[in-house]
């Protein structure tokens, strides 16, 4: 049986990550944004998920004081449902524990039920709404927090 491996996001992964980002998000990040995250942002921590040596997802966060802010979680549409997002989330939580992070936060589209279910699985709770947060369609974002990591 094939397994999902989690690796630290490196520049050599950027082309595959860009493809996934463009498939998953209506407002994808630029190549320059990812390069900055990997090379310049000392607060950023990113991982990629691989399956059969193919990058099938990525996830990232910024660590600020004792909090983590999830920036992105994305899985290639053809590989959803095999546990990649959970594996990446487990890796992010492990990084948080190593770096003495005690809580995590994120924003998620109201309509993204798969993501909401993933975050609830990890005991995130809904703490508020950012009205018309997403520029493409003015959709609200749900603010979620996980405490006591």
N, C-alpha and C positions, 0 to 999 in steps of 0.2 A: 504494500500500500504506500502511496506517495504521501509525503508529509510536508507541512508548511514550515519553512524556516524563516526566522526573523534576523535581519542583518541591519547594521547601522547604515543609514542612507549616506552614500558617497557620490561624488560628482559623476562617476561612471554609470550611475543609475538614472541620471537625469532625463535622458531621452525617453525611457520607458515610463518614468513617473509623469512626465509631461503628457504622454499619450493617455494615461489613466486619468489624469486631472482633467483633460479636455473631454473625455467620455463621461465623467461623473459630475462635473460642475458647469452650470450655465455661465459663470464668471470665473474661468480658470486663471490660475496664477501664471505669470510670465516666467520664461527661462531665467531672467535676471533675478526675479524674486527667489526662486529656488536656489540659485547660486549664492545669493546673499545669505539665505538661511543656513546653507551647508558650510560656507566659508567664513562669513563675517559675524553672524548673530551668535554671540556667546551665550545667550539665553535659550537658544533653539536646540531641541533634541528631536531627531527624526529617525524613523525606521522604515524598512521595506519588508514586505512579505514576498517570499519566493515559493514557487511550486514547480517541480521539475526544472529547477534552475531558471525559471522565468519569473520576472517581477510581476506580481499580480495585485499589489496594493502598496499603499504607504500611509503613514500616520505621523503626525508631529505635534509638538507642544512647545510653549515657551515657559521657562521656569523663572518666576519672579518672586523673590523672597521665599516664602514657604508654600507658594501656590503654583499650580500648573494651569496654563490656559491652553486647551486643545485647539490647534489651528486647523487641522485637516485630518480626516479619516476617509480613505477612498479605496474601494476594491474594484478591480476590473469586472465589468458586468458578467462576463462569461465564467467568473470564478466565485460569484457570490453564493453563499449558503454552504461553504465548505469549512468555515471557521477562520478565515483569514483576518477578518476584523477583530474577532475575539483574541486571536493570537497577537495581533498588533497591540491591542489594548492591554493585554497581559504584560507585554514588553514595556509599554509606557508606564504602567503601574510599578513595574520592577525598577525602572529608572527613578521614578518618584521616591520609592522607598530608599534606594541607594543615596539619593541626593537630599534626604530629609524633607521632602515635600509632604505636607499634611492634608492638602485639599486640591481638588481639580475643578475647573469650570469650563464651560463651552456654550456656544450658541448653536441651535439647530433649527432648521425650517420646521414650521408647524406641520407641514404636509409630509415630512420625511419619517414615515412610520417605522421603517426598518432601522433607521438610526436611533429614533426614540426608544425602540424596543431594546436595542443593544445597550444604550446608556442606562436604561432602567435595570437591565440584567446586572449591571455593575453598580447598582445602588445609587445612581444619580437621582437627584430629586429636582423637580421643577421649582424654581425660585422667582421667576418673573418673566416678563415679555419685553422684547425690544420691538416697538411698533415700526412697521414698514422698514425693517432692517436690511432686507435684500434689495439691492438697486435694480435688479432686472425685472422684478414683478411686484415690488413693494410688499412682499410677504413678511409676516411677523416672524421673529426668531424667539424660540423658547430658551431662556437662560436656565442652565442646569448646573448643579453643584454636587460633588461627592466630597464628603468630609471623612476625617479619621482614617486616612490611608495607612 
